[in-house]
Amino acid sequence: NRRHDATELRLNLCGRRKKVKKYLYHHSPVGNRNSIGTYGLLTSADKTVDVTDPNVAGGIYLTDKPRFSQRIDTWRVKTSGLAIEEDYTGGPEDDKENWYVSFEDIPPDHLELWLP
């Protein structure tokens, strides 16, 4: 996967690696809840039933800060055993928030719908 290789190179050149926390968070529209609960988080929109936006393919983006909204679900992701890398593609949106990416599917047994 070219995108994965480019990200790995960027990580190595930066020389910055942080230990990934035990849990991270993924935000998704409420309409994706059943699909995510059944299939997990998928890197390709072609593999899902409810996700139709072609812009979501390629990677699963995670943060260490949960957010709550009536229209957005927050999924807590158990990171153990997953290939997760720090995301440096766009720089931090907030100095107190860290972003990560997985280029592999995240199975449903690593996910929990997180409610405040």
C-alpha positions as CSV (number, residue, x, y, z in Angstrom):
1,N,0.0,0.0,0.0
2,R,1.7,3.2,-1.2
3,R,0.0,5.4,1.4
4,H,1.1,3.2,4.2
5,D,4.7,3.2,2.9
6,A,4.7,7.0,2.7
7,T,3.3,7.4,6.2
8,E,5.9,4.9,7.6
9,L,8.7,6.9,5.9
10,R,7.4,10.1,7.4
11,L,7.3,8.6,10.8
12,N,10.9,7.4,10.5
13,L,12.2,10.7,9.2
14,C,10.5,12.6,12.0
15,G,12.0,10.2,14.5
16,R,9.0,10.8,16.8
17,R,7.1,7.8,18.1
18,K,4.7,7.8,21.0
19,K,3.4,4.8,22.9
20,V,-0.2,4.3,21.8
21,K,-2.7,4.5,24.6
22,K,-4.7,1.4,25.7
23,Y,-7.9,3.1,24.3
24,L,-8.4,5.6,21.5
25,Y,-11.6,7.0,20.0
26,H,-13.2,7.0,16.6
27,H,-16.1,9.4,15.6
28,S,-18.7,8.4,13.1
29,P,-22.2,9.5,12.1
30,V,-24.9,7.7,14.1
31,G,-26.3,6.2,10.8
32,N,-23.2,4.0,10.7
33,R,-23.8,2.5,14.1
34,N,-25.3,-0.9,13.0
35,S,-22.7,-1.4,10.3
36,I,-19.8,-0.6,12.6
37,G,-21.3,-2.8,15.4
38,T,-21.5,-5.7,12.9
39,Y,-18.4,-5.3,10.7
40,G,-16.1,-3.1,12.7
41,L,-14.2,-0.1,11.3
42,L,-13.2,-0.8,7.7
43,T,-10.6,1.0,5.7
44,S,-12.6,0.6,2.5
45,A,-16.1,2.0,2.1
46,D,-16.7,-0.8,-0.5
47,K,-16.7,-3.4,2.3
48,T,-19.6,-1.8,4.3
49,V,-23.3,-1.6,3.9
50,D,-24.1,1.8,5.4
51,V,-21.0,3.9,4.6
52,T,-21.3,5.4,1.1
53,D,-18.9,8.3,1.2
54,P,-15.9,7.3,-1.0
55,N,-13.7,9.8,0.9
56,V,-13.6,7.6,4.0
57,A,-11.5,4.9,2.3
58,G,-7.8,4.4,3.0
59,G,-7.4,4.7,6.7
60,I,-9.2,4.7,10.1
61,Y,-8.4,7.9,12.0
62,L,-8.4,7.8,15.8
63,T,-7.9,10.4,18.5
64,D,-7.1,10.3,22.2
65,K,-10.0,12.8,22.9
66,P,-13.6,11.6,22.9
67,R,-16.3,14.0,21.7
68,F,-20.0,13.7,22.2
69,S,-22.9,14.8,20.0
70,Q,-26.4,13.7,19.2
71,R,-25.4,13.1,15.5
72,I,-22.0,11.6,16.1
73,D,-21.2,8.3,17.8
74,T,-17.9,7.9,19.7
75,W,-16.4,4.5,19.6
76,R,-13.8,3.5,22.1
77,V,-11.1,1.4,20.4
78,K,-9.1,-1.2,22.3
79,T,-5.7,-0.8,20.7
80,S,-3.9,-3.9,21.9
81,G,-2.9,-6.1,18.9
82,L,-3.8,-3.4,16.3
83,A,-1.4,-1.8,13.9
84,I,-1.8,1.8,14.8
85,E,0.6,4.7,13.9
86,E,0.8,8.3,14.9
87,D,-0.8,10.5,12.2
88,Y,1.4,13.4,11.0
89,T,-0.4,14.1,7.7
90,G,-2.0,17.4,8.7
91,G,-0.4,18.4,12.0
92,P,-2.3,18.6,15.2
93,E,-5.6,20.5,15.2
94,D,-5.1,21.0,19.0
95,D,-1.9,20.7,20.9
96,K,-3.6,18.7,23.5
97,E,-5.1,16.2,21.1
98,N,-3.1,13.4,19.4
99,W,-4.2,11.7,16.1
100,Y,-3.5,8.2,15.0
101,V,-4.3,6.1,11.9
102,S,-4.8,2.4,11.2
103,F,-4.4,1.1,7.6
104,E,-6.0,-2.1,8.6
105,D,-9.6,-2.9,9.5
106,I,-10.5,-2.8,13.2
107,P,-12.8,-5.7,14.2
108,P,-15.9,-5.2,16.2
109,D,-14.5,-7.0,19.2
110,H,-12.1,-4.1,19.7
111,L,-14.9,-1.6,19.7
112,E,-17.3,-0.3,22.3
113,L,-19.9,2.5,21.8
114,W,-18.8,5.1,24.2
115,L,-21.5,7.2,25.9
116,P,-21.0,10.1,28.4
